[in-house]
Amino acid sequence: MKTKSEQLIYTVYDHAGELNPEDAALLTLAREATTTSYAPYSRYHVGAAVKLANGVLIKGSNQENISFPAGLCAERVAIFAAMASFPEETVEVVAISATADDFEVDEPVPPCGICRQAMLEYEMKSGKTIRLILGGQKGKVFIIEGVRQLLPLAFM
């Protein structure tokens, strides 16, 4: 018998102003993407911004439906749009943020399990890690150097 462990390593910034300009701009784009969210049921508006290796930036937002499984998270909206438009490109970075109708989102917003699995597939396809920038509308920002860190025992 063996005991193994996985470790999550991430960088914590006190606020977006500490980020390099490129990361700060991508997080701002994710924050802006929350305004296009359709979230009448959860009232939780998520935005994502994807940066491709060719420099193209693509936004996405969560889109809910009264038949709850029919909706999509912002991360998958953005990454699927990116891959549908640029199938041969590599995803370099995904920034995620959120707002809520009933409270202030001031903590980093991590992707759900389905989004982690979807992003990991593109990370594996390209053979290159996808950096994640996680932030609320203010407060701390987390940088994670690869989706695999968030899903160590991924379905493959």
LINQUI-V727237 format. One record per helix or strand. SS is the DSSP state (a for helix, b for strand). FROM is the first residue (numbers start at 0). TO is the last residue. Records with the same first field share a line. If there is no record, write none. Layout:
SS=FROM-TO + FROM-TO
This chain:
b=9-12 + 37-37 + 43-51 + 56-60 + 62-62 + 71-71 + 90-99 + 130-134 + 140-144
a=15-17 + 20-35 + 67-69 + 73-84 + 112-125 + 146-149
